[in-house]
Amino acid sequence: MGDKKKAGALFVRLVSTAGTGFFYVKKKTKTLITNQTKLEFRKFDPRVNCHVLFKEEKMK
């Protein structure tokens, strides 16, 4: 009974633009998928020890 999944949500990979290869995984909701918007966040990259821009890529 409690095994309902959210329809239309998918996981995307946020990759660091610093070129370190570090990434975060985030769930992209149905509304963002239909708007065709690419996610961009300014988050912490521990390999360069500062905040950098992370851009969306598809999960492999």
Secondary structure, 3 states (H helix, E strand, C coil): CCCCCCCCCEEEEEEECCCCCCEEEEEECHHHHHCCCCCEEEEEECCCCEEEEEEEEECC
